[in-house]
Amino acid sequence: MRFTPVFRSINKLLDLKSMKLLDNYSKFNPSPLTIKQFMDFGQTASEEESFTFLRQEIPVRLSNIMKEINLLPSNLLQMPSVLIVQDWHARSFRDLMEFESSTLADEEVLARFCQALKRVQERHASVVQTMAQGVLELKETHHVDNQTEMSIQYFLDRFYMSRISMRMLIHQHTLLFEPDADKDNPRIGMIDPHCKVKSVIMEAYQNAAYLCEEYYECSPDIEIKGQTLLKNAEGKKVPLELVYPPPHLYHILFELFKNSMRATVENHSRAHELPAIEVLVAKGEHDVSIRLSDQGGGIPRHITDHLFQYLFSTAPRPSMTPTKAPLAGYGYGLPLSRLYARYFHGDLILNSYDGYGTDAVVYLKALTHEATELLPVFNKTSTKQYQASIPTADWTDPSFSGSNKGFPSSSTGSMIS
């Protein structure tokens, strides 16, 4: 048998049968679900139906990203931490392939499948830090050119989004069907049909403030305004609710509050009173928007372009194995938070005003049928991203990209007559 380039780099991790299965599953596109489908499935589907779907869907998502891992620069693939990540993925794929040919979904098979999912979840628990360590290992031992940097950034967005999606699927199944599942929990797996937005904001703020006070012995107050209360069908004012997984929203807001607090405290170190962080909440027909505004001094525009790059941070880098939770410095907080926002087709944007402060705006889909998973697909288009060279600059400033700044480029077919 003649191995493809991908196979040659993983044939030490998978046996021949598993490699054939990997090749087969990677030819399928992932099937994105909406929050409405997650809700409907969680309320009406049986464990057998969940098993039938996940034993196919998780291997598809896993194999798609495993194929992409092996398109990374060879130097990165040989980093010790990246080898560990590859091994975890190979072992998880083998574990799931045990159920590939299961025709009967009896209690024993369902119980083993649930345990296999929990093993996968536990095995990949530290994959974010481990992959980050692998990139650091590369940067400490090799020169990383612009093309390699772009490939790594492109891959990490897709790799971590794939991880978010698989953890979502696994959590949904185990929370609903594991032997000690809480059947009286009002949540549908991870999704809260009545996620109170202000409550999540306050929880994220309070925990970030606790962390800030540990480091600086002070923290800014919070001021919340906007549509935190809405009138229901009976005309009574009730807290703004959203059908959403609260852990995802918390992750985003906690990171944003940490950043705003650090900037505010450090920018007003000699002030007697810290300016509060203002939070605006708005709900329209299609979107729920949450804006955090601080007076932390802002960020220069030449730096804001890098804020969503992995391993970029305006704070000193802490230890990869800290004795207490760091307030900032790994350079993963913002890009990961944006992925969580984008996972269900929301977004996270930053508007900074150098010398004054920063606005961070989180957009979430208000309608469950519009909140669809955003998933990476392994195909010829994605493969080309790892091979494309950086084009020759067509502006006097090489860092200026016409298409990214709103100007038409030759690739758009736009013509000025």
Disulfide bonds with the S-S distance in Angstrom:
none
